[in-house]
Amino acid sequence: MVVIVLDTDHINVVQSEGSFASTLVANMGRSADKDFATTAITIEEQMRGWLALIHRLEDPHTDR
């Protein structure tokens, strides 16, 4: 069994909904390997980014 591991940069691209995201998702769809995963490190890095953004906001209940 082959599992393709997506790192934080890949996950960020997929979540961005831009042209790179479309290309990456299309390539994933054409891949012979259909099992994709990410790591706990990616989740931690994303959570740290969200927390940093929240801490920079003067009012965390507003949209930026």
C-alpha positions as CSV (number, residue, x, y, z in Angstrom):
1,M,0.0,0.0,0.0
2,V,1.3,3.4,-1.0
3,V,0.2,6.5,1.0
4,I,1.1,10.0,-0.3
5,V,1.9,12.3,2.6
6,L,1.0,16.0,2.1
7,D,3.1,18.4,4.1
8,T,1.9,21.8,5.4
9,D,2.7,23.6,2.2
10,H,0.5,21.2,0.2
11,I,-2.4,21.5,2.7
12,N,-2.1,25.3,2.6
13,V,-2.3,25.3,-1.2
14,V,-5.3,23.0,-1.2
15,Q,-7.1,25.3,1.3
16,S,-6.2,28.5,-0.6
17,E,-8.7,27.7,-3.5
18,G,-6.3,29.4,-6.0
19,S,-5.0,28.2,-9.3
20,F,-2.2,26.2,-7.6
21,A,-5.0,24.5,-5.6
22,S,-6.9,23.5,-8.7
23,T,-3.7,22.1,-10.3
24,L,-2.7,20.1,-7.1
25,V,-6.2,18.7,-6.6
26,A,-6.4,17.7,-10.3
27,N,-3.0,16.0,-10.1
28,M,-4.1,14.2,-7.0
29,G,-7.2,13.0,-8.8
30,R,-5.1,11.7,-11.7
31,S,-2.7,9.9,-9.4
32,A,-2.7,6.1,-9.5
33,D,-2.2,6.2,-5.7
34,K,-5.5,7.2,-4.0
35,D,-4.5,7.3,-0.4
36,F,-3.4,10.7,0.9
37,A,-2.5,11.7,4.4
38,T,-0.9,14.5,6.4
39,T,1.0,14.5,9.6
40,A,0.3,15.7,13.1
41,I,3.0,18.2,12.6
42,T,1.0,19.8,9.8
43,I,-2.0,20.1,12.1
44,E,0.2,21.7,14.8
45,E,1.7,24.2,12.4
46,Q,-1.7,25.2,11.2
47,M,-3.0,25.6,14.7
48,R,0.0,27.7,15.6
49,G,-0.7,30.0,12.6
50,W,-4.3,30.4,13.6
51,L,-3.4,31.2,17.2
52,A,-0.8,33.7,16.1
53,L,-3.5,35.4,13.9
54,I,-5.9,35.5,16.9
55,H,-3.3,37.0,19.2
56,R,-2.5,39.8,16.7
57,L,-6.2,40.9,16.5
58,E,-7.3,43.7,18.7
59,D,-10.9,42.2,18.7
60,P,-10.8,38.5,17.9
61,H,-14.6,38.6,17.2
62,T,-14.1,40.7,14.0
63,D,-12.9,39.5,10.7
64,R,-9.3,40.8,10.6
